[in-house]
Amino acid sequence: MHTLLAIDLGVKIGFALYNRKGNILRYHSQNFGNARRLKKAVYDILHASGNLQYLYLEGGGKLEKYWIKEATKMGVQTIQLHADEWRKMLYPAARHHHKTRQSKQFAEKKARELLQSQSLPLPHTLNHDVAEALLIGLYGCIAQGWLPKTVIV
């Protein structure tokens, strides 16, 4: 089954893996400490993602090239986006798209609602990296037609 991997880029990443039905398969955050360690981990993360069809990356800078290079080798379609793109779709009425602290808190709230809607256990703590990766993945599933826009939590 095809999968979609959403990454909130940084040395500390959040990622969420979805199947073609829009179900969350797993989500996690990890702090690699530096770019060198992250670069080494990219191959394993991508190859552990099943039959990966789409890679959604939010963020930029030099770290994105590691992901893009490996995804290209694998034949995975990579979509790079800015936070405002998915935020405007998933919570268009919010007035804090550009206010980092508020938008991250809102992402954590929405990610918890998303996990509950899929009857997944809530983590004890849900940091903003994972919360944003979950929402980037939801955005990707809607953008690819895997889920209708009406599933927005």
Secondary structure by P-SEA (a helix, b strand, c coil): ccbbbbbccccbbbbbbbccccccccccccccccaaaaaaaaaaaaaacccccbbbbccccaaaaaaaaaaaaacbbbbbbcaaaaaaaacccccccccaaaaaaaaaaaaaaaaaaacccccccccaaaaaaaaaaaaaaaaaccccccccc
